[in-house]
Amino acid sequence: MGVNGLYGLSGSGLDIESMVKAGMLSKQNQYDKMYKKEVKNEWLKQGFNEIYTSLNTFKYSTLSDYKMSSKMNAMGAEVADATVLKATANGDAVGMTHTVTVNSLSQNAYLLTKDKIVRNADYVYDGKTYANEEKQSDGSYVLWNTDDDKITVSKTDADKITDKKSSIYLKDIIFKNIEQVTKDGEGHEYTDGHTHYRITKDDGTYDYVRDDQTAISFSVQDDDTDIQTLVDAEKTKKTVHYSYGDIFESKTLNDLAADIKNLNTNVTASYDATNDAFTLYNKESGKDAKINLMMGSSISTYSSGGDGAAKLFSALHLAQSTTDASGAHLGDIETFANDGTPKSFKGTEGNVTIDGRTYDNVKDSRITVSGVTYSLSKVGSTTVSVTQDTTAIVDNVKKFVEDYNKILDDLVTKYNTKPDGDYEPLSKTQEASMTQEQIDKWTEKAKSGLFYHNEILRDMIYAMRDAVSTPVLSVGSNYNSASAIGITSSNNQGHLQLDEDKLKKALAADPDCVYQIFASDQDTFTSVDPKNRTNAMATDDYNHRGIANRLYFNAVTDGIKNVEDYAGVLADPEDQSTLGLLITQLKTKMDNFKALMDDFQTQLYKKYDALEVMISQMNAQYNTIFGGQQ
């Protein structure tokens, strides 16, 4: 059966389908050539995209390291008394010995429990809390709050008495007892839909409160910002608030610590159950890094709720920790009041004398002077000897050679790999007759040689080799080239090798030579507008700049730009790159040619339709004339 008609009725014996297919063969071959060319360009674009990615990684993640003095002029620091301080030297440090005296350490604002947290509720029996307990001679116990609130527990039931002296629950710290009730002090039933509680006061009388009333409310600040100047939404972000319902539902010291940390200030908190100690500290040190605590509901939009916060923090027995030459000390236990006045605790700066000069603003017990960073540990004196770290420099140069070879060898391999003339992209018709495994193997071979003698790769390879091999004229010694410090090419493709002994000899003769060879010109353009700095560096005297800068600002940057212009940065053919435009044009040409093929096929079928009709008519005429004769 044909597309445009039913063939064979004329008795002609013509195989119309085969005739049409044969007629289309030359057109299909033309289309397949365009298709294969388009696929090959897509492969090329994809390959360049991968090169673009590797070049960017090499430039920004790899080359940047080799422009740093900390890498190519690594220095080491040895401390005579490591108990006083630790020291690290960067590439800007000078080889010499420093005399250091730690006069005082910087401190954080730091509060912690002195002795033990005080609980208001001590003993519980049959659901009720009692402040006092006394064992009797017969083994029974007397529990009481007041003379009118006293019971005797038999020896048999004594094990039912619960000791709450180590309770982690906030209600046991600030209340003698809190219990849920359905009636007020006059015996009237509550009908407002809320849960109500009765609180036992110190004198044995009671307060009646509702679940949504404020029990504890306090603010935490890490600086001197007046919380009263903040809008309610900002106040709330700095405030911890618990209702009586929260307290009754068993808020703990761990909850308290977590909620303080969740305020997202520099103040953090923790509770140590083993030692029954609560801790508050500012993560930063110095006199401006504070802990400011303010008790009371006036700091927020919550309703008034008594002095629960002040009772809680006073019961925590917090004292400030300070350290001096004689060691660490805890001050007096702090008391708190719900008076709307912040209670402030601050850290201190450290004081250190280095080479005769005193620095009194040392924060976090850490200071950097003349390229050496000192981490102070205790009051005392020591010396710090700074010398060049030859081992680190050699290791970093070795790593540069490895990184450089990795990317250059890949480019050289791509450039020199010849295409296999027996393999080209498969057409859709060819793929239809193959398994996926066969297609994959074929495609892998067809992709080889895509970059054979590609001009962009050739220019990039040449530029990278030139960046390494050209002497650096700004170096003020004979060790002014890669070869002079032991970096040479092992073949004519530019693959590098390192003579470590030669490198060490060069460093001994000129300790600055490696950094200068790699990073000369690094700091020349600090006064140039950052927007124009890259262009200024790229157009500066090439022969006077270091290897890493030549690669960074010239060879690799130019290569990235050329790849981007030619192939774009993604596989998307609509990126207006040279290859992208070519692929788009080929696809348009293929679409147009496909339409012409469809028209041509239609004309073939019409032609054979007409032939069938003509043969049928001739057969009919023949039968009319000769049909009656035997």
C-alpha positions in Angstrom: 0.0 0.0 0.0 1.4 3.4 -0.9 1.0 6.7 0.8 -1.2 8.2 -1.9 -3.0 5.3 -3.4 -3.5 1.5 -3.6 -1.1 0.1 -6.1 -1.0 -3.1 -8.2 -4.6 -3.1 -9.4 -3.5 -2.2 -12.9 -1.6 -5.5 -13.1 1.6 -3.5 -13.9 3.7 -5.3 -11.3 5.4 -2.1 -10.3 6.8 -1.9 -6.7 5.9 1.7 -6.1 7.2 1.9 -2.5 10.6 0.7 -3.6 10.6 3.1 -6.5 9.8 6.1 -4.2 12.4 5.0 -1.7 15.0 4.8 -4.4 13.9 8.2 -5.7 14.4 9.7 -2.2 17.8 8.1 -1.6 19.9 11.0 -2.9 17.8 13.5 -1.0 18.1 11.4 2.2 21.9 11.3 1.7 22.0 15.0 1.4 20.0 15.4 4.6 22.1 12.9 6.5 25.2 14.8 5.6 23.7 18.0 7.1 22.5 16.1 10.2 26.0 14.6 10.8 27.6 18.0 10.4 25.2 19.5 12.9 25.8 16.6 15.4 29.5 17.0 15.0 29.3 20.7 15.8 27.2 20.0 18.9 29.9 17.6 20.0 32.5 20.2 19.4 30.5 22.8 21.4 30.0 20.4 24.2 33.7 19.7 24.2 34.6 23.4 24.3 32.1 23.9 27.2 34.0 21.2 29.2 37.3 23.0 28.3 35.8 26.3 29.4 34.8 24.8 32.8 38.2 23.3 33.4 39.9 26.6 32.5 37.7 28.6 34.9 38.5 26.1 37.6 42.2 26.3 36.9 42.1 30.1 36.9 40.0 30.9 39.9 40.5 27.8 42.2 44.1 26.8 41.3 46.1 29.7 39.9 45.0 32.1 42.6 46.9 30.0 45.2 50.2 30.5 43.3 49.9 34.2 43.4 49.7 34.2 47.2 52.8 34.9 49.3 51.5 32.4 51.9 52.0 29.7 49.3 55.1 30.8 47.3 56.9 32.5 50.1 55.7 30.3 53.0 57.2 31.2 56.4 57.3 29.2 59.6 57.2 30.4 63.2 58.8 28.5 66.1 57.7 29.5 69.7 60.2 29.0 72.5 57.5 28.6 75.1 54.4 27.2 73.5 52.4 27.4 76.7 52.4 31.2 76.4 51.2 31.5 72.8 51.1 29.9 69.4 52.3 31.6 66.2 51.9 31.3 62.5 53.7 33.4 59.9 52.4 34.4 56.5 54.3 35.2 53.3 54.7 38.8 54.4 56.6 37.9 57.5 60.3 38.7 57.8 62.8 36.1 58.9 63.8 37.3 62.4 63.2 36.6 66.1 60.5 38.5 68.0 60.2 39.0 71.7 56.7 38.7 73.0 55.2 39.4 76.5 51.6 38.6 77.1 50.5 41.1 79.8 46.8 40.1 79.9 44.4 37.9 77.8 41.2 39.1 76.2 38.1 37.8 77.8 34.5 37.2 76.8 31.6 38.3 78.8 31.1 35.1 80.7 28.6 34.1 83.4 28.3 30.7 85.0 26.7 29.2 88.1 28.8 29.6 91.2 28.3 26.6 93.5 24.9 25.3 92.6 21.5 26.4 91.3 19.0 27.1 94.0 15.6 25.4 93.8 12.5 26.8 95.5 10.7 23.5 95.4 12.6 20.8 97.2 10.3 17.9 98.1 7.2 16.5 96.5 4.7 14.0 98.1 1.4 13.0 96.7 1.6 15.7 94.0 2.4 18.6 96.4 5.7 20.4 96.9 7.2 21.2 100.3 10.1 23.4 101.2 11.2 21.6 104.4 11.8 18.0 105.4 12.7 16.3 108.7 13.2 12.7 109.4 11.7 11.3 112.7 13.1 8.7 115.1 10.6 6.2 114.0 11.6 6.5 110.3 8.7 8.7 109.3 9.2 12.2 107.7 7.6 15.5 108.4 7.1 17.8 105.4 6.0 21.4 105.7 5.8 24.8 104.2 4.2 26.5 107.2 2.9 25.4 110.5 -0.6 25.2 108.9 0.8 23.4 105.8 2.5 20.3 107.4 2.1 16.6 106.9 3.7 13.4 108.3 4.7 10.6 105.9 5.0 7.2 107.4 8.2 5.1 107.2 6.3 2.8 104.8 5.6 5.6 102.4 8.9 7.5 102.8 10.2 6.2 99.4 7.3 8.1 97.8 8.9 11.5 98.7 10.6 13.0 95.6 13.6 15.2 96.1 13.6 18.1 93.6 16.9 19.6 94.7 18.3 18.7 91.3 15.2 19.3 89.2 15.8 20.8 85.7 12.3 22.2 85.5 11.9 25.9 85.7 8.7 25.6 87.8 10.7 23.9 90.6 13.2 26.8 90.6 10.9 29.8 90.8 7.8 28.2 92.5 7.4 26.3 95.8 4.5 24.6 94.0 2.2 25.2 91.0 -0.9 23.1 90.5 -3.8 23.2 88.1 -7.1 24.2 89.7 -10.7 24.6 88.6 -11.8 27.1 91.3 -10.5 30.4 92.6 -9.5 31.2 96.2 -13.1 31.9 97.0 -14.3 28.6 95.6 -15.8 29.9 92.4 -15.6 27.8 89.3 -13.7 29.2 86.3 -15.8 29.6 83.2 -13.6 31.6 80.9 -12.3 28.6 78.9 -8.7 29.0 80.2 -6.6 26.7 82.4 -5.9 28.1 85.8 -3.2 27.5 88.4 -2.6 28.0 92.1 0.9 29.1 93.1 2.2 28.5 96.6 4.1 31.6 97.8 6.9 31.8 100.3 4.6 32.7 103.2 2.3 29.8 102.5 -0.5 31.9 100.8 -1.5 31.5 97.2 -1.6 33.3 93.9 -4.1 32.3 91.2 -3.0 32.8 87.6 -4.2 31.9 84.1 -2.4 29.9 81.5 -1.9 32.8 79.0 -0.4 35.2 81.6 3.3 36.0 81.5 5.4 34.0 84.0 8.9 34.8 82.7 9.9 37.5 80.3 13.5 38.8 79.7 15.6 40.3 76.9 19.1 39.3 75.8 21.4 41.8 74.0 25.0 41.5 72.9 25.6 45.2 72.9 24.3 48.5 74.4 21.3 48.9 72.1 18.4 50.1 74.2 15.7 47.6 73.7 13.1 50.1 74.6 13.9 52.0 71.4 13.0 49.0 69.2 9.6 48.4 67.7 7.6 45.6 69.2 8.5 43.2 66.5 12.2 43.7 67.1 11.8 43.6 70.8 10.1 40.2 70.5 13.1 38.9 68.5 15.3 39.7 71.5 12.9 38.4 74.1 12.3 35.0 75.7 8.8 34.7 77.0 7.1 31.9 78.9 3.5 31.9 80.0 2.3 30.0 83.1 1.0 27.4 80.7 4.5 27.0 79.3 6.0 26.6 82.8 3.4 24.1 83.9 4.0 22.1 80.7 7.5 21.5 82.0 9.9 24.0 80.5 13.4 23.0 81.5 16.9 24.6 81.9 17.8 23.0 78.5 14.8 24.8 76.9 15.9 28.0 78.5 19.4 27.6 77.0 18.1 26.7 73.6 15.7 29.7 73.5 18.5 32.1 74.4 20.6 30.7 71.6 17.7 31.0 69.2 17.5 34.7 69.7 20.4 34.9 67.1 22.6 37.2 69.1 26.3 36.6 69.9 25.1 35.5 73.3 24.7 31.8 73.8 23.8 29.6 76.7 24.1 26.0 77.9 23.1 23.8 80.9 25.5 21.2 82.3 23.4 18.6 84.2 26.4 16.8 85.5 27.7 19.8 87.4 24.3 21.5 87.7 25.7 24.7 86.1 24.1 27.2 83.7 26.4 29.2 81.4 25.9 32.4 79.5 28.7 33.9 77.3 29.3 36.2 74.4 31.0 34.4 71.5 33.2 37.4 70.9 35.6 39.0 73.3 36.4 42.6 74.1 34.7 45.4 76.0 32.1 46.0 73.3 31.0 42.4 73.3 28.5 42.3 76.1 25.8 40.3 77.8 22.9 42.6 78.6 20.0 41.1 80.5 16.8 42.9 81.3 14.0 41.4 83.3 10.3 42.1 83.0 7.4 42.2 80.6 7.9 45.9 79.9 10.4 44.9 77.3 7.8 43.2 75.1 4.2 43.4 74.1 3.3 40.6 76.5 1.0 41.2 79.5 2.5 41.7 83.0 3.4 38.6 84.9 5.3 39.4 88.1 8.9 38.8 88.9 9.4 35.3 87.5 12.4 36.2 85.3 14.3 37.9 88.2 13.6 34.9 90.5 14.8 32.5 87.8 18.1 34.3 87.0 18.8 35.0 90.7 18.3 31.4 91.5 20.8 30.4 88.7 23.5 31.9 91.0 25.4 33.5 88.0 28.7 35.1 88.6 31.1 36.6 86.1 34.4 34.8 85.3 37.6 36.9 85.0 41.2 35.9 84.4 44.4 37.6 85.5 48.0 36.5 86.1 47.0 34.4 89.0 44.3 32.5 87.0 40.5 32.4 86.6 38.2 33.8 89.3 34.4 34.0 89.8 33.0 37.2 91.1 30.0 37.7 93.4 26.7 36.0 92.7 24.5 38.4 90.8 20.9 39.2 91.8 18.3 40.4 89.3 15.2 42.5 89.5 12.3 43.2 87.2 13.0 46.9 87.3 13.3 47.5 83.5 17.0 48.3 83.8 19.5 46.3 81.8 22.1 44.4 83.8 25.3 44.5 81.8 28.4 42.3 81.7 31.3 42.9 79.3 34.5 41.3 78.2 38.0 42.8 78.1 40.7 43.3 75.5 44.0 41.7 75.9 47.4 43.4 76.2 50.6 42.2 74.6 54.0 43.7 74.0 55.8 42.7 70.8 59.3 43.8 70.1 58.9 46.7 72.6 55.6 48.0 71.3 52.5 47.4 73.4 49.1 46.6 71.9 46.1 47.0 74.2 43.2 46.2 71.9 43.7 42.4 71.5 40.4 40.7 70.9 39.8 37.0 71.0 43.4 36.7 72.3 44.6 36.9 68.8 46.7 39.6 67.0 48.6 39.8 63.7 51.7 42.0 63.6 54.2 42.2 60.7 52.9 39.0 59.1 52.9 36.9 62.2 49.6 35.9 63.9 49.9 35.3 67.7 47.3 33.3 69.5 47.7 34.1 73.2 47.3 31.4 75.8 48.5 32.8 79.1 50.4 35.7 80.7 54.1 35.3 80.3 57.0 36.0 77.9 58.6 34.1 75.1 60.4 34.5 71.8 59.1 33.6 68.3 61.6 32.8 65.5 60.4 33.3 62.0 62.2 31.5 59.1 61.3 30.5 55.6 59.4 27.3 55.3 61.4 25.7 52.5 59.6 22.4 52.6 56.2 24.1 52.2 57.5 26.2 49.2 58.9 23.2 47.5 55.7 21.3 48.0 53.7 24.2 46.6 55.9 24.5 43.5 55.6 20.7 43.0 51.8 21.1 43.2 51.9 23.9 40.7 53.8 21.7 38.2 51.2 18.9 38.7 48.3 21.3 38.3 49.8 22.9 35.2 50.7 19.6 33.6 47.2 18.3 34.2 45.5 21.0 32.2 48.2 21.4 29.6 48.5 17.7 28.9 44.8 17.5 28.4 44.8 20.4 25.9 47.9 18.9 24.0 46.2 15.4 23.9 43.1 16.9 22.4 45.1 19.0 19.9 47.2 16.1 18.7 44.6 13.3 18.5 43.8 12.6 14.9 40.3 11.8 13.9 39.5 8.2 12.7 38.3 8.5 9.2 36.3 5.3 9.4 34.0 6.8 12.0 31.6 9.7 11.7 28.3 10.6 13.5 25.6 8.1 12.9 22.4 9.0 11.1 19.0 8.1 12.6 18.6 5.3 10.1 22.0 3.8 11.0 21.2 4.0 14.7 17.9 2.2 14.2 19.8 -0.9 13.1 22.3 -0.9 16.1 22.1 -1.7 19.8 22.7 1.1 22.4 26.1 -0.4 23.3 27.1 -0.4 19.6 26.0 3.2 19.3 27.9 4.3 22.4 31.2 2.6 21.2 30.8 4.0 17.7 30.1 7.5 19.0 33.1 7.4 21.3 35.4 6.7 18.3 33.6 9.3 16.2 34.2 12.0 18.8 38.0 11.4 18.9 40.0 13.9 17.0 37.4 16.7 17.3 40.0 19.2 18.3 42.8 18.0 16.0 45.0 21.0 15.2 42.3 23.4 16.5 43.6 27.0 16.3 42.0 28.0 19.7 43.8 25.1 21.5 47.0 25.8 19.6 47.1 29.4 20.6 46.2 28.5 24.2 48.9 25.9 24.5 51.5 28.2 23.0 50.5 31.0 25.4 50.7 28.7 28.5 54.1 27.4 27.5 55.4 31.0 26.9 54.0 32.2 30.2 56.2 29.6 32.0 59.3 29.7 29.8 59.8 33.5 29.5 62.2 35.0 32.1 60.6 37.4 34.6 62.6 40.7 34.2 61.4 42.2 37.4 63.3 39.6 39.5 66.5 41.3 40.8 68.7 38.2 40.8 69.9 35.5 38.4 67.1 33.3 39.6 64.6 35.0 37.3 63.1 32.2 35.3 61.3 28.9 35.8 64.3 27.0 34.5 66.6 28.8 36.9 64.7 27.3 39.9 64.5 23.8 38.4 61.2 23.9 36.4 61.9 22.7 32.8 60.0 21.1 30.0 60.5 17.3 29.7 59.3 17.2 26.1 58.5 19.6 23.2 54.8 19.6 24.2 55.6 21.8 27.3 55.1 19.1 30.0 57.0 20.3 33.0 59.3 18.6 35.5 60.8 19.9 38.7 64.4 19.5 40.0 63.8 19.8 43.7 67.5 20.1 44.5 67.9 23.0 42.1 64.9 24.7 43.6 66.2 24.4 47.2 69.6 25.8 46.0 67.8 28.7 44.5 65.9 29.4 47.7 69.0 29.3 49.7 70.7 31.8 47.4 67.6 34.1 47.0 64.8 33.4 49.4 62.4 35.7 47.6 63.0 34.3 44.1 60.1 31.8 44.0 57.5 34.3 45.1 58.8 36.9 42.7 59.0 34.5 39.7 55.4 33.5 40.3 53.7 36.6 41.6 55.6 39.7 40.4 53.3 42.6 39.6 50.8 41.2 42.2 50.6 44.4 44.2 51.3 47.1 41.6 47.7 48.0 40.8 46.1 48.4 44.3 45.4 52.1 43.6 43.6 51.4 40.3 39.8 51.4 40.3 38.8 47.7 41.0 36.5 47.8 37.9 39.5 48.6 35.7 42.1 46.6 37.6 41.9 43.4 35.6 42.3 45.2 32.2 45.2 47.3 33.7 47.0 44.2 34.8 46.4 42.4 31.5 47.9 45.2 29.4 50.9 45.8 31.7 54.4 44.8 30.7 54.1 41.1 30.2 57.9 40.4 30.6 58.0 41.9 34.1 55.1 39.9 35.6 55.2 36.6 37.3 54.3 33.2 35.9 51.1 32.9 37.8 50.0 36.3 36.8 50.8 35.7 33.1 48.7 32.6 33.2 45.9 34.2 35.2 45.7 37.6 33.3 46.9 36.6 29.8 47.1 32.9 28.7 44.2 31.4 30.5 42.0 34.5 30.5 42.5 34.9 26.7 41.8 31.2 26.2 38.6 31.5 28.2 37.5 34.5 26.2 38.3 32.8 22.8 36.4 29.6 23.9 33.4 31.7 25.1 33.3 33.7 21.8 33.5 30.6 19.7 31.5 28.0 21.7 29.8 29.9 24.5 29.7 28.6 28.1 26.8 26.1 27.8 25.5 23.5 25.4 22.6 25.9 24.5 22.9 26.6 20.7 21.0 29.9 21.1 23.8 31.6 23.0 25.0 33.7 19.9 28.5 32.1 19.9 30.1 31.2 16.6 29.3 27.5 17.0 25.8 28.3 18.4 24.9 30.4 15.4 26.3 27.7 13.1 24.3 25.0 14.8 21.1 27.1 14.6 21.7 27.8 10.9 22.2 24.1 10.2 19.0 23.1 12.0 17.1 25.7 10.1 18.6 24.5 6.8 17.7 20.9 7.8 14.1 21.8 8.6 13.8 23.6 5.3 15.4 20.7 3.4 13.1 18.3 5.2 10.1 20.2 3.9 11.5 20.0 0.4 12.0 16.3 0.8 8.4 15.9 1.8 7.3 17.9 -1.3 9.6 15.8 -3.5 8.2 12.6 -2.1 4.7 13.8 -2.7 5.5 14.5 -6.3 7.0 11.1 -6.7 3.8 9.5 -5.4 1.7 11.7 -7.7 3.9 10.7 -10.6 3.4 7.0 -9.9 -0.3 7.6 -9.2 -0.6 8.9 -12.7 1.4 6.0 -14.1 -1.0 3.5 -12.4 -4.0 5.3 -13.8 -2.6 5.4 -17.3 -1.8 1.6 -17.1 -5.2 0.9 -15.8 -6.9 2.9 -18.6 -4.7 1.1 -21.2 -5.7 -2.3 -19.8 -9.4 -1.3 -19.9 -9.1 -0.2 -23.6 -7.4 -3.4 -24.5 -10.1 -5.5 -22.9 -12.7 -3.5 -24.7 -11.2 -4.1 -28.1 -10.0 -7.6 -27.6 -12.0 -8.8 -24.7 -14.5 -10.9 -26.8 -12.0 -12.7 -29.0 -10.7 -16.2 -28.1 
